[in-house]
Amino acid sequence: MNIDAVRALEPAFRRAPSAHNTQPWTLTYHADQVEIGWDADRALPESDPGARDLMLSLGAFVECCLIACADAGLAIAFEPDPADQRIGRLVAAPLRYETPYTSADLLRRTTHRGAYRLGPLSKSLRARLIGIANAAGAELRFLSCDSADPLVRQADQHLFSTAPVVRELRHWLRLTPRHPRYRQDGLTAAALGLTRFESRGLRVALACYPALRPLGLPRLLAAQTRFDTGGELFVLVADPADPLEAGRALLRIWLELSRHGHTTHPLSQLLDCPATRATLSDLVGVADPDSVLHIARAGRPATLPAPSFRLPTGGFPPN
């Protein structure tokens, strides 16, 4: 296994998505393999206590690694080997990973929380996405943004009413370019689709959160949430016992959307609020709410997506 060649591909690996752009994955380089794990300081124990989003992002990271290696001509496979803060390893393989996607696709994929053009996904694109999900043993359901609009407000109020979750969110917000980690991780004002005035207002509100929370601040913040009803929602239904595989399939779905000029806007808060999770499951006809692993809006962006920043590359030194 050419460890140096794998290490050189880290910028493409790191284009994987993660909740709050925490980028939790770690790479530990050995002589004949690369161990994939995660940094507990980059997990979200308050907003993601069951580690659903963490495992989805790690699965997406694995898929990024395999796609980038295959595009570079490297025959690399992933071997699951879960342990404490480890999910498995990249190892040499007899054949390259078979995938239609490339490193250029990884770099092109974006998240967009701004406005979307009106209209559902085309029937042909829907069919392609369903095929990707089904090939991984998962299902996709679709929902209009209009039907989810009141759920988003309800879920946002639940989020802003939960003090530990708000503290965690505040830790990962980068609402001013003066923040020391503005170009490394977290959520910038541009990534959240906030104007300068809205960004300043959110900073003030969160700074005064302990005092203003009993006076109705959570309801006010939820009411200010901008949820454009353009585009369409897709819901990933998969085995909750295997979120890594679901995360790999989810990345392939995102890449297929990106190839057709679409972006996505994850709405994890709908799954983090028990009431909206139950309602959402009923809307899409899913008996077990735990099997709903991801929901996002998808469509053609009406405005230019903001860039998402990444940490500098460089894994741990070889053992």
C-alpha positions as CSV (number, residue, x, y, z in Angstrom):
1,M,0.0,0.0,0.0
2,N,1.4,3.4,-1.1
3,I,0.9,5.4,2.1
4,D,2.3,8.6,0.7
5,A,0.0,8.4,-2.3
6,V,-3.0,7.9,0.0
7,R,-1.9,10.8,2.3
8,A,-1.7,13.1,-0.7
9,L,-5.4,12.6,-1.3
10,E,-6.5,13.9,2.1
11,P,-7.9,17.2,0.7
12,A,-10.5,15.2,-1.3
13,F,-11.2,12.9,1.6
14,R,-12.0,15.9,3.8
15,R,-14.7,17.2,1.5
16,A,-17.1,14.8,3.3
17,P,-20.1,16.5,5.0
18,S,-20.6,16.6,8.8
19,A,-23.1,18.1,11.1
20,H,-22.2,21.7,12.1
21,N,-19.1,21.2,9.8
22,T,-17.3,19.6,12.8
23,Q,-15.2,17.3,10.5
24,P,-14.9,14.6,13.3
25,W,-12.9,12.0,11.3
26,T,-9.2,11.2,12.1
27,L,-6.7,9.3,10.0
28,T,-3.8,7.4,11.6
29,Y,-1.2,6.2,9.1
30,H,0.6,2.9,9.6
31,A,3.1,1.1,7.3
32,D,0.4,-0.9,5.5
33,Q,-2.9,0.6,6.4
34,V,-4.7,3.8,7.4
35,E,-7.0,3.7,10.5
36,I,-10.2,5.8,10.4
37,G,-11.5,7.1,13.6
38,W,-13.1,10.2,15.1
39,D,-12.2,12.9,17.5
40,A,-14.5,13.0,20.6
41,D,-14.0,16.7,20.9
42,R,-15.6,17.1,17.4
43,A,-18.7,15.0,18.2
44,L,-22.0,16.6,19.2
45,P,-23.1,14.8,22.4
46,E,-25.9,17.2,23.1
47,S,-27.6,17.6,19.7
48,D,-26.5,14.1,18.4
49,P,-26.6,11.9,21.6
50,G,-27.2,8.7,19.7
51,A,-24.3,9.5,17.3
52,R,-26.6,9.1,14.2
53,D,-25.1,12.2,12.4
54,L,-21.6,11.3,13.6
55,M,-21.8,7.8,12.0
56,L,-23.5,9.1,8.9
57,S,-20.6,11.6,8.4
58,L,-18.0,8.9,9.0
59,G,-19.7,6.7,6.5
60,A,-19.6,9.6,4.0
61,F,-15.9,10.1,4.8
62,V,-15.2,6.4,4.0
63,E,-16.9,6.8,0.7
64,C,-14.9,9.9,-0.1
65,C,-11.7,8.0,0.7
66,L,-12.6,5.2,-1.6
67,I,-13.7,7.5,-4.5
68,A,-10.6,9.6,-4.3
69,C,-8.3,6.6,-4.2
70,A,-10.1,4.9,-7.1
71,D,-9.9,8.2,-9.1
72,A,-6.1,8.3,-8.4
73,G,-5.7,4.7,-9.6
74,L,-5.1,3.2,-6.2
75,A,-6.7,-0.2,-5.3
76,I,-7.9,0.5,-1.8
77,A,-10.7,-1.1,0.2
78,F,-12.4,-0.4,3.5
79,E,-12.4,-3.0,6.3
80,P,-14.8,-2.3,9.2
81,D,-13.3,-2.8,12.6
82,P,-15.2,-0.8,15.1
83,A,-13.6,-0.1,18.5
84,D,-13.2,2.8,20.8
85,Q,-13.3,5.9,18.5
86,R,-12.4,3.8,15.5
87,I,-14.6,2.5,12.7
88,G,-12.1,0.5,10.5
89,R,-9.2,0.9,8.2
90,L,-8.2,1.5,4.5
91,V,-6.2,-1.4,3.2
92,A,-4.7,-2.6,-0.1
93,A,-7.1,-4.4,-2.4
94,P,-6.7,-6.5,-5.5
95,L,-9.0,-4.2,-7.6
96,R,-9.9,-0.5,-7.5
97,Y,-13.2,0.5,-5.9
98,E,-15.9,0.5,-8.6
99,T,-17.6,3.9,-8.6
100,P,-18.9,6.4,-11.3
101,Y,-17.8,9.3,-9.2
102,T,-14.5,11.2,-9.1
103,S,-12.5,13.6,-6.9
104,A,-13.9,16.4,-9.0
105,D,-17.4,15.3,-7.9
106,L,-16.3,15.4,-4.2
107,L,-14.9,19.0,-4.6
108,R,-18.1,20.1,-6.5
109,R,-20.6,19.0,-3.9
110,T,-22.0,21.8,-1.7
111,T,-24.5,22.4,1.0
112,H,-26.8,25.4,0.5
113,R,-29.1,26.9,3.2
114,G,-30.3,29.8,1.0
115,A,-33.1,30.1,-1.5
116,Y,-34.0,27.4,-4.0
117,R,-35.8,27.5,-7.3
118,L,-39.3,26.2,-7.2
119,G,-40.2,22.8,-8.4
120,P,-39.6,19.1,-7.5
121,L,-36.8,16.9,-8.7
122,S,-37.2,15.4,-12.2
123,K,-38.7,11.9,-12.4
124,S,-35.5,10.6,-14.0
125,L,-33.3,12.0,-11.2
126,R,-35.7,10.7,-8.6
127,A,-35.4,7.2,-10.1
128,R,-31.6,7.4,-10.1
129,L,-31.5,8.5,-6.4
130,I,-34.0,5.7,-5.5
131,G,-31.8,3.2,-7.3
132,I,-28.7,4.3,-5.3
133,A,-30.6,4.0,-2.0
134,N,-32.1,0.6,-2.9
135,A,-28.7,-0.8,-4.0
136,A,-27.5,-0.1,-0.4
137,G,-30.6,-1.8,1.1
138,A,-32.2,1.6,2.0
139,E,-35.2,3.5,0.7
140,L,-35.9,7.1,-0.3
141,R,-39.1,8.9,0.3
142,F,-39.9,12.4,-1.0
143,L,-41.9,15.2,0.6
144,S,-42.9,18.8,-0.5
145,C,-41.2,21.6,1.4
146,D,-44.6,23.2,2.0
147,S,-45.7,20.1,4.1
148,A,-42.6,20.4,6.2
149,D,-42.6,24.1,6.8
150,P,-44.5,24.0,10.1
151,L,-42.4,21.1,11.3
152,V,-39.2,23.1,10.8
153,R,-40.5,25.9,13.0
154,Q,-41.6,23.4,15.7
155,A,-38.2,21.6,15.6
156,D,-36.3,24.9,15.7
157,Q,-38.2,26.0,18.7
158,H,-37.4,22.7,20.4
159,L,-33.7,23.2,19.5
160,F,-33.5,26.8,20.8
161,S,-35.4,25.7,24.0
162,T,-32.7,23.2,24.9
163,A,-29.9,25.1,26.6
164,P,-27.1,22.4,26.3
165,V,-27.9,22.1,22.5
166,V,-27.7,25.9,22.1
167,R,-24.4,26.1,23.9
168,E,-23.1,23.4,21.6
169,L,-24.4,25.2,18.5
170,R,-22.8,28.4,19.7
171,H,-19.5,26.7,20.1
172,W,-19.5,25.8,16.4
173,L,-20.8,29.1,15.0
174,R,-18.4,31.3,13.1
175,L,-20.5,34.4,12.7
176,T,-17.7,36.9,12.1
177,P,-14.6,36.6,9.9
178,R,-12.7,37.7,13.1
179,H,-13.3,34.3,14.6
180,P,-10.0,32.5,14.9
181,R,-11.3,29.3,13.3
182,Y,-13.4,31.1,10.6
183,R,-11.7,29.4,7.7
184,Q,-11.3,26.0,9.3
185,D,-14.5,24.5,10.6
186,G,-18.0,25.3,12.0
187,L,-20.8,27.2,10.5
188,T,-20.2,30.7,9.1
189,A,-22.9,33.3,8.6
190,A,-22.6,32.9,4.9
191,A,-23.0,29.1,5.1
192,L,-26.2,29.7,7.2
193,G,-27.5,32.2,4.6
194,L,-27.5,35.1,7.1
195,T,-27.2,38.7,6.2
196,R,-24.8,40.9,8.2
197,F,-27.7,42.3,10.2
198,E,-29.1,38.8,10.9
199,S,-25.7,37.5,11.9
200,R,-25.2,40.3,14.3
201,G,-28.6,39.8,15.8
202,L,-28.0,36.1,16.3
203,R,-24.7,36.8,18.1
204,V,-26.4,39.2,20.4
205,A,-29.3,36.9,21.1
206,L,-27.1,33.9,21.9
207,A,-24.8,36.0,24.1
208,C,-27.9,37.0,26.1
209,Y,-29.5,33.5,25.9
210,P,-29.5,32.7,29.6
211,A,-31.4,35.9,30.5
212,L,-33.7,35.9,27.5
213,R,-34.6,32.3,27.3
214,P,-37.4,32.5,30.0
215,L,-38.8,35.6,28.2
216,G,-39.5,33.7,24.9
217,L,-36.3,33.9,23.0
218,P,-36.5,30.3,21.7
219,R,-39.9,31.1,20.0
220,L,-38.5,34.3,18.6
221,L,-35.4,32.6,17.1
222,A,-37.5,29.9,15.6
223,A,-39.8,32.4,14.0
224,Q,-36.8,34.1,12.4
225,T,-35.7,30.9,10.8
226,R,-35.6,31.3,7.0
227,F,-37.0,28.1,5.4
228,D,-37.4,28.6,1.6
229,T,-40.1,26.3,0.2
230,G,-38.4,25.9,-3.1
231,G,-36.9,22.5,-3.9
232,E,-38.0,19.2,-2.4
233,L,-37.3,17.1,0.6
234,F,-35.8,13.6,0.5
235,V,-35.9,11.2,3.4
236,L,-33.4,8.4,3.8
237,V,-34.9,5.3,5.5
238,A,-32.3,2.7,6.4
239,D,-31.3,0.1,9.0
240,P,-30.5,2.2,12.2
241,A,-28.1,-0.5,13.2
242,D,-25.8,0.3,10.2
243,P,-25.5,4.1,9.9
244,L,-22.0,3.8,8.4
245,E,-23.4,2.0,5.3
246,A,-26.3,4.5,5.2
247,G,-23.7,7.4,5.3
248,R,-21.9,5.9,2.3
249,A,-25.1,5.7,0.3
250,L,-26.1,9.2,1.4
251,L,-22.8,10.6,-0.1
252,R,-23.5,8.9,-3.4
253,I,-27.0,10.4,-3.4
254,W,-25.5,13.9,-2.7
255,L,-22.9,13.4,-5.5
256,E,-25.6,12.4,-8.0
257,L,-27.6,15.4,-7.1
258,S,-24.5,17.6,-7.5
259,R,-23.8,16.2,-11.0
260,H,-27.3,17.5,-12.0
261,G,-26.7,21.0,-10.6
262,H,-28.4,20.5,-7.3
263,T,-27.4,21.3,-3.7
264,T,-28.7,20.0,-0.4
265,H,-29.7,21.5,2.9
266,P,-29.8,18.9,5.8
267,L,-32.6,19.4,8.3
268,S,-31.4,17.2,11.2
269,Q,-33.4,19.2,13.7
270,L,-36.5,17.5,12.4
271,L,-35.1,14.1,13.6
272,D,-33.7,15.5,16.8
273,C,-37.1,16.7,18.1
274,P,-39.2,13.6,19.1
275,A,-42.5,15.2,18.1
276,T,-41.5,16.3,14.6
277,R,-39.7,13.0,14.1
278,A,-42.9,11.1,14.8
279,T,-45.0,13.4,12.5
280,L,-42.4,13.1,9.7
281,S,-42.4,9.3,10.0
282,D,-46.2,9.3,9.6
283,L,-46.0,11.7,6.6
284,V,-43.7,9.4,4.7
285,G,-45.3,6.2,5.8
286,V,-42.5,4.8,8.0
287,A,-43.6,2.6,10.9
288,D,-40.3,2.8,12.8
289,P,-39.2,6.4,13.4
290,D,-35.7,5.2,14.3
291,S,-35.2,4.0,10.7
292,V,-35.5,7.6,9.4
293,L,-31.8,8.5,9.4
294,H,-31.6,11.7,7.3
295,I,-33.8,14.4,5.8
296,A,-32.6,17.2,3.5
297,R,-33.9,19.7,1.0
298,A,-32.6,19.2,-2.5
299,G,-32.9,21.4,-5.6
300,R,-31.3,24.0,-7.8
301,P,-30.0,26.9,-5.7
302,A,-31.4,30.3,-6.6
303,T,-28.4,32.0,-5.1
304,L,-24.7,31.2,-5.1
305,P,-23.8,28.6,-2.4
306,A,-21.3,29.7,0.2
307,P,-18.0,27.8,0.5
308,S,-17.5,25.4,3.4
309,F,-14.1,25.6,4.9
310,R,-12.0,22.6,5.9
311,L,-9.2,22.0,8.5
312,P,-5.6,21.8,7.2
313,T,-4.7,18.4,6.0
314,G,-2.3,16.1,7.8
315,G,-3.0,13.0,9.7
316,F,-1.2,11.5,12.7
317,P,2.4,10.3,12.1
318,P,3.1,6.7,11.2
319,N,3.4,4.2,14.1
